[in-house]
Amino acid sequence: MRMDKIVKLRTLTVTSDSGGFPSKSVSTVEVYADTKSVRQSEYYAADAKGKRLELVLVINADDWNGATEAELNGVIYTIERAYQKGLGRVELTCARR
């Protein structure tokens, strides 16, 4: 795999401000990734539950930080599943937000 795409892993945190109102903040980390298609069985299983999986991002395991979203080419995806693929890679199955 070439790992030739730059992906922003986004972590959303919600905190309360001094007035007790929720405040959202987003932290991002840029990592190199490769893209793959969603496996057919996984696609249809998610579709039966009302989710539309769109792509799988493969990143280095050292770059995985437990993010909840990924941004690729200006499109934000929700990370539905993270799967450790061997020792060095993590596959992130993503749905368009």
Secondary structure as GFF3:
##gff-version 3
##sequence-region A 1 97
A	DSSP	beta_strand	5	16	.	.	.	ID=ss1
A	DSSP	beta_strand	22	36	.	.	.	ID=ss2
A	DSSP	alpha_helix	40	48	.	.	.	ID=ss3
A	DSSP	beta_strand	53	60	.	.	.	ID=ss4
A	DSSP	three_ten_helix	61	63	.	.	.	ID=ss5
A	DSSP	beta_strand	69	72	.	.	.	ID=ss6
A	DSSP	beta_strand	75	85	.	.	.	ID=ss7
A	DSSP	beta_strand	89	96	.	.	.	ID=ss8
###
